[in-house]
Amino acid sequence: MADFFETVAPLVGVTADNFKDLSGPQALQLYVDSLEKANLSQSQMTFFMEAIASDATALLPHPPAILKHLYSTQYLLTEWPCRYHERQQNSFANHL
């Protein structure tokens, strides 16, 4: 999270106080919205999404028991959107 607050947050005017009263899903949405608003490249977006997934493991009481789930979640947050975007672009191109 330090990287986010040092590099992205100042670009979009977000502070830690903006996150403090949010639920988990709301905080994640603000995080993603901030990344998108910062107009990051896909590789930068992936870096920050992987960082949040990595930081989340520190909050787990029994990390080894759910690592498989975390890795699948990381896939959903990083790889799947890229592939979905590629499919959407290809689908759009086929309709031209």
C-alpha positions in Angstrom: 0.0 0.0 0.0 2.9 2.3 0.6 3.6 2.4 -3.2 0.0 3.3 -3.8 0.0 6.2 -1.4 3.3 7.5 -2.5 2.7 7.4 -6.3 -0.9 7.0 -7.3 -2.8 8.7 -4.4 -1.2 12.1 -4.9 -2.0 12.0 -8.6 -5.8 11.6 -8.0 -6.2 13.4 -4.7 -6.9 10.3 -2.5 -5.6 10.0 1.1 -5.7 7.2 3.7 -8.6 9.1 5.4 -10.7 8.5 2.3 -10.4 4.7 3.0 -10.8 4.7 6.8 -14.6 4.4 7.0 -15.2 2.2 3.9 -16.2 -1.4 3.9 -13.8 -3.9 2.3 -15.6 -3.8 -1.1 -15.9 0.0 -1.0 -12.2 0.4 -0.2 -11.3 -2.0 -3.0 -13.5 -0.1 -5.4 -11.9 3.2 -4.4 -8.5 1.6 -4.9 -9.4 0.4 -8.4 -11.1 3.7 -9.3 -8.0 5.6 -8.2 -5.8 3.4 -10.4 -8.0 3.9 -13.4 -8.2 7.7 -12.8 -4.4 7.8 -12.7 -4.4 6.5 -16.2 -1.8 3.8 -15.5 -0.5 1.4 -18.1 -1.7 -2.2 -17.9 1.6 -3.4 -16.4 1.4 -0.6 -13.7 -2.2 -1.6 -13.0 -1.2 -5.2 -12.6 1.7 -4.2 -10.3 -0.7 -2.4 -7.9 -3.4 -5.1 -8.0 -0.8 -7.8 -7.2 0.5 -5.6 -4.4 -2.9 -5.3 -2.8 -3.4 -9.1 -3.1 0.1 -9.6 -1.5 -0.7 -7.2 1.3 -4.0 -8.9 1.9 -2.2 -12.2 2.8 -0.8 -10.5 5.9 -4.4 -10.1 7.2 -5.2 -13.8 7.0 -5.1 -16.0 10.1 -4.0 -19.1 8.3 -2.4 -18.1 4.9 -1.3 -21.6 3.8 -4.8 -22.9 3.9 -6.2 -20.4 1.4 -3.3 -19.6 -0.9 -4.9 -21.5 -3.7 -8.0 -19.3 -3.3 -5.8 -16.1 -3.2 -4.0 -17.1 -6.4 -7.3 -17.7 -8.1 -8.5 -14.3 -6.8 -5.3 -12.7 -8.1 -6.0 -14.2 -11.5 -9.5 -12.7 -11.5 -8.1 -9.3 -10.6 -5.2 -9.2 -13.0 -5.2 -11.7 -15.8 -8.9 -12.1 -16.4 -9.6 -8.4 -17.1 -6.7 -8.3 -19.6 -8.1 -11.3 -21.4 -11.6 -10.0 -21.3 -10.5 -6.7 -22.7 -8.7 -8.5 -25.5 -11.8 -10.5 -26.3 -13.9 -7.3 -26.3 -11.5 -5.6 -28.7 -11.5 -8.6 -31.0 -15.3 -8.9 -30.9 -15.6 -5.2 -31.7 -13.1 -5.5 -34.6 -15.1 -8.4 -36.0 -18.2 -6.2 -36.2 -16.6 -3.4 -38.3 
